[in-house]
Amino acid sequence: MSSFGSPGSGPYAGKPIPPERGSFPLDHDGECKHVMTRYLSCIKKVKGVNEDECRQLAKSYLACRMDR
């Protein structure tokens, strides 16, 4: 019995499909870059610790990305 990913199953010949619902595209136009830079500077300032301020900025960034 052969299963997915087993040796000898051959190369995948299917056509790739776009991401499922819930995914959103990259920020190519930089619409949310201002929030992202604030988040990255927050993370750098607290040396990677999961501070509430940084979590709120991450939440703002995701909200910005979902709205656009």
OpenMM code with the backbone's topology and positions (N, CA, C; nanometers):
from openmm import Vec3, app, unit

residues = "MET SER SER PHE GLY SER PRO GLY SER GLY PRO TYR ALA GLY LYS PRO ILE PRO PRO GLU ARG GLY SER PHE PRO LEU ASP HIS ASP GLY GLU CYS LYS HIS VAL MET THR ARG TYR LEU SER CYS ILE LYS LYS VAL LYS GLY VAL ASN GLU ASP GLU CYS ARG GLN LEU ALA LYS SER TYR LEU ALA CYS ARG MET ASP ARG".split()
positions = [
    Vec3(0.0843, -0.1177, 0.0000),
    Vec3(0.0000, 0.0000, 0.0000),
    Vec3(0.0890, 0.1241, 0.0000),
    Vec3(0.0650, 0.2157, -0.0900),
    Vec3(0.1444, 0.3360, -0.1039),
    Vec3(0.0739, 0.4514, -0.0333),
    Vec3(0.1528, 0.5352, 0.0310),
    Vec3(0.0935, 0.6511, 0.0961),
    Vec3(0.1604, 0.7777, 0.0450),
    Vec3(0.0981, 0.8898, 0.0694),
    Vec3(0.1510, 1.0179, 0.0243),
    Vec3(0.2911, 1.0407, 0.0797),
    Vec3(0.3833, 1.0782, -0.0070),
    Vec3(0.5190, 1.1097, 0.0363),
    Vec3(0.6095, 0.9900, 0.0480),
    Vec3(0.5586, 0.8716, 0.0176),
    Vec3(0.6436, 0.7538, 0.0282),
    Vec3(0.7364, 0.7468, -0.0929),
    Vec3(0.8497, 0.6801, -0.0781),
    Vec3(0.9421, 0.6679, -0.1908),
    Vec3(0.8729, 0.5991, -0.3079),
    Vec3(0.9007, 0.6478, -0.4267),
    Vec3(0.8444, 0.5882, -0.5458),
    Vec3(0.7078, 0.6395, -0.5829),
    Vec3(0.6563, 0.7365, -0.5090),
    Vec3(0.5236, 0.7890, -0.5423),
    Vec3(0.5292, 0.8821, -0.6620),
    Vec3(0.6488, 0.9189, -0.7061),
    Vec3(0.6653, 1.0035, -0.8238),
    Vec3(0.6525, 1.1506, -0.7907),
    Vec3(0.6916, 1.2350, -0.8852),
    Vec3(0.6830, 1.3801, -0.8612),
    Vec3(0.5380, 1.4272, -0.8621),
    Vec3(0.5133, 1.5332, -0.7892),
    Vec3(0.3797, 1.5925, -0.7828),
    Vec3(0.3536, 1.6654, -0.9136),
    Vec3(0.2484, 1.6326, -0.9819),
    Vec3(0.2187, 1.6916, -1.1118),
    Vec3(0.0979, 1.7849, -1.1063),
    Vec3(0.0432, 1.8095, -0.9884),
    Vec3(-0.0751, 1.8949, -0.9766),
    Vec3(-0.0419, 2.0416, -0.9931),
    Vec3(-0.1415, 2.1204, -1.0240),
    Vec3(-0.1246, 2.2647, -1.0396),
    Vec3(-0.1335, 2.3298, -0.9017),
    Vec3(-0.0396, 2.4211, -0.8681),
    Vec3(-0.0477, 2.4888, -0.7379),
    Vec3(-0.1724, 2.5772, -0.7310),
    Vec3(-0.2287, 2.5876, -0.6115),
    Vec3(-0.3474, 2.6693, -0.5912),
    Vec3(-0.3136, 2.7822, -0.4942),
    Vec3(-0.3854, 2.8932, -0.4993),
    Vec3(-0.3580, 3.0031, -0.4065),
    Vec3(-0.3898, 2.9631, -0.2629),
    Vec3(-0.3398, 3.0392, -0.1651),
    Vec3(-0.3673, 3.0077, -0.0245),
    Vec3(-0.5167, 3.0046, 0.0047),
    Vec3(-0.5518, 2.9281, 0.1039),
    Vec3(-0.6914, 2.9169, 0.1452),
    Vec3(-0.7374, 3.0442, 0.2139),
    Vec3(-0.8656, 3.0523, 0.2407),
    Vec3(-0.9242, 3.1670, 0.3097),
    Vec3(-0.8534, 3.1890, 0.4435),
    Vec3(-0.8304, 3.3146, 0.4768),
    Vec3(-0.7629, 3.3466, 0.6015),
    Vec3(-0.6218, 3.3962, 0.5768),
    Vec3(-0.5690, 3.3717, 0.4597),
    Vec3(-0.4360, 3.4214, 0.4244),
    Vec3(-0.4511, 3.5567, 0.3577),
    Vec3(-0.3514, 3.6391, 0.3696),
    Vec3(-0.3545, 3.7667, 0.3015),
    Vec3(-0.2192, 3.7917, 0.2367),
    Vec3(-0.2146, 3.8689, 0.1284),
    Vec3(-0.0899, 3.8880, 0.0537),
    Vec3(0.0125, 3.9692, 0.1309),
    Vec3(0.1363, 3.9619, 0.0832),
    Vec3(0.2436, 4.0398, 0.1421),
    Vec3(0.2179, 4.1884, 0.1210),
    Vec3(0.2815, 4.2694, 0.2013),
    Vec3(0.2631, 4.4145, 0.1970),
    Vec3(0.3573, 4.4749, 0.0932),
    Vec3(0.3322, 4.4454, -0.0356),
    Vec3(0.4209, 4.4933, -0.1414),
    Vec3(0.4191, 4.6451, -0.1547),
    Vec3(0.3072, 4.7078, -0.1250),
    Vec3(0.2961, 4.8525, -0.1407),
    Vec3(0.3404, 4.9291, -0.0165),
    Vec3(0.3748, 4.8596, 0.0905),
    Vec3(0.4235, 4.9249, 0.2117),
    Vec3(0.3177, 5.0020, 0.2873),
    Vec3(0.1917, 4.9617, 0.2732),
    Vec3(0.0835, 5.0337, 0.3392),
    Vec3(0.0902, 5.0253, 0.4915),
    Vec3(0.1494, 4.9188, 0.5439),
    Vec3(0.1558, 4.8992, 0.6892),
    Vec3(0.2999, 4.9036, 0.7410),
    Vec3(0.3895, 4.9578, 0.6600),
    Vec3(0.5309, 4.9579, 0.6968),
    Vec3(0.5570, 5.0388, 0.8242),
    Vec3(0.4829, 5.1465, 0.8447),
    Vec3(0.5046, 5.2297, 0.9631),
    Vec3(0.4791, 5.1504, 1.0918),
    Vec3(0.3769, 5.0664, 1.0917),
    Vec3(0.3467, 4.9857, 1.2106),
    Vec3(0.4520, 4.8765, 1.2270),
    Vec3(0.4938, 4.8169, 1.1156),
    Vec3(0.5947, 4.7113, 1.1199),
    Vec3(0.7271, 4.7630, 1.1766),
    Vec3(0.7707, 4.8813, 1.1339),
    Vec3(0.8973, 4.9348, 1.1838),
    Vec3(0.8894, 4.9669, 1.3330),
    Vec3(0.7738, 5.0148, 1.3783),
    Vec3(0.7567, 5.0397, 1.5220),
    Vec3(0.7636, 4.9089, 1.6009),
    Vec3(0.7017, 4.8037, 1.5465),
    Vec3(0.7050, 4.6725, 1.6116),
    Vec3(0.8488, 4.6192, 1.6184),
    Vec3(0.9210, 4.6269, 1.5086),
    Vec3(1.0585, 4.5758, 1.5067),
    Vec3(1.1489, 4.6530, 1.6019),
    Vec3(1.1297, 4.7843, 1.6115),
    Vec3(1.2105, 4.8616, 1.7056),
    Vec3(1.1733, 4.8280, 1.8498),
    Vec3(1.0467, 4.7973, 1.8745),
    Vec3(1.0028, 4.7561, 2.0083),
    Vec3(1.0697, 4.6246, 2.0475),
    Vec3(1.0683, 4.5288, 1.9566),
    Vec3(1.1311, 4.3988, 1.9829),
    Vec3(1.2804, 4.4153, 2.0099),
    Vec3(1.3432, 4.5025, 1.9337),
    Vec3(1.4872, 4.5269, 1.9523),
    Vec3(1.5135, 4.5921, 2.0881),
    Vec3(1.4244, 4.6857, 2.1254),
    Vec3(1.4409, 4.7576, 2.2519),
    Vec3(1.4299, 4.6645, 2.3720),
    Vec3(1.3372, 4.5698, 2.3682),
    Vec3(1.3157, 4.4801, 2.4818),
    Vec3(1.3929, 4.3490, 2.4680),
    Vec3(1.4798, 4.3439, 2.3660),
    Vec3(1.5675, 4.2280, 2.3427),
    Vec3(1.4888, 4.0981, 2.3265),
    Vec3(1.3774, 4.1051, 2.2526),
    Vec3(1.3019, 3.9862, 2.2186),
    Vec3(1.2053, 3.9362, 2.3243),
    Vec3(1.1975, 4.0038, 2.4381),
    Vec3(1.1043, 3.9627, 2.5429),
    Vec3(0.9618, 3.9952, 2.4970),
    Vec3(0.8672, 3.9118, 2.5325),
    Vec3(0.7285, 3.9272, 2.4886),
    Vec3(0.6562, 4.0312, 2.5733),
    Vec3(0.6870, 4.1582, 2.5492),
    Vec3(0.6260, 4.2678, 2.6248),
    Vec3(0.4877, 4.3012, 2.5698),
    Vec3(0.4013, 4.3539, 2.6559),
    Vec3(0.2656, 4.3893, 2.6159),
    Vec3(0.2651, 4.4957, 2.5071),
    Vec3(0.3548, 4.5930, 2.5181),
    Vec3(0.3626, 4.7004, 2.4181),
    Vec3(0.3888, 4.6419, 2.2788),
    Vec3(0.4804, 4.5470, 2.2693),
    Vec3(0.5137, 4.4853, 2.1406),
    Vec3(0.3993, 4.3979, 2.0902),
    Vec3(0.3310, 4.3316, 2.1807),
    Vec3(0.2159, 4.2494, 2.1403),
    Vec3(0.1061, 4.3367, 2.0805),
    Vec3(0.0842, 4.4537, 2.1391),
    Vec3(-0.0169, 4.5449, 2.0864),
    Vec3(0.0215, 4.5965, 1.9476),
    Vec3(0.1520, 4.6213, 1.9273),
    Vec3(0.1977, 4.6652, 1.7956),
    Vec3(0.1814, 4.5542, 1.6922),
    Vec3(0.2083, 4.4308, 1.7329),
    Vec3(0.1895, 4.3171, 1.6427),
    Vec3(0.0424, 4.3041, 1.6061),
    Vec3(-0.0440, 4.3231, 1.7028),
    Vec3(-0.1881, 4.3167, 1.6785),
    Vec3(-0.2303, 4.4276, 1.5819),
    Vec3(-0.1746, 4.5465, 1.5988),
    Vec3(-0.2056, 4.6586, 1.5101),
    Vec3(-0.1583, 4.6302, 1.3669),
    Vec3(-0.0410, 4.5688, 1.3562),
    Vec3(0.0123, 4.5367, 1.2233),
    Vec3(-0.0782, 4.4364, 1.1529),
    Vec3(-0.1175, 4.3316, 1.2238),
    Vec3(-0.2054, 4.2315, 1.1623),
    Vec3(-0.3406, 4.2917, 1.1249),
    Vec3(-0.3922, 4.3795, 1.2083),
    Vec3(-0.5189, 4.4462, 1.1770),
    Vec3(-0.5032, 4.5321, 1.0515),
    Vec3(-0.3930, 4.6016, 1.0414),
    Vec3(-0.3650, 4.6835, 0.9231),
    Vec3(-0.3590, 4.5962, 0.7989),
    Vec3(-0.2928, 4.4837, 0.8070),
    Vec3(-0.2795, 4.3941, 0.6914),
    Vec3(-0.4149, 4.3353, 0.6517),
    Vec3(-0.4979, 4.3036, 0.7484),
    Vec3(-0.6283, 4.2456, 0.7155),
    Vec3(-0.7232, 4.3487, 0.6563),
    Vec3(-0.7058, 4.4750, 0.6951),
    Vec3(-0.7930, 4.5806, 0.6450),
    Vec3(-0.7587, 4.6234, 0.5029),
    Vec3(-0.6372, 4.5930, 0.4602),
    Vec3(-0.5937, 4.6372, 0.3258),
    Vec3(-0.5817, 4.5227, 0.2332),
] * unit.nanometer
topology = app.Topology()
chain = topology.addChain("A")
for resn in residues:
    res = topology.addResidue(resn, chain)
    for name in ("N", "CA", "C"):
        topology.addAtom(name, app.Element.getBySymbol(name[0]), res)
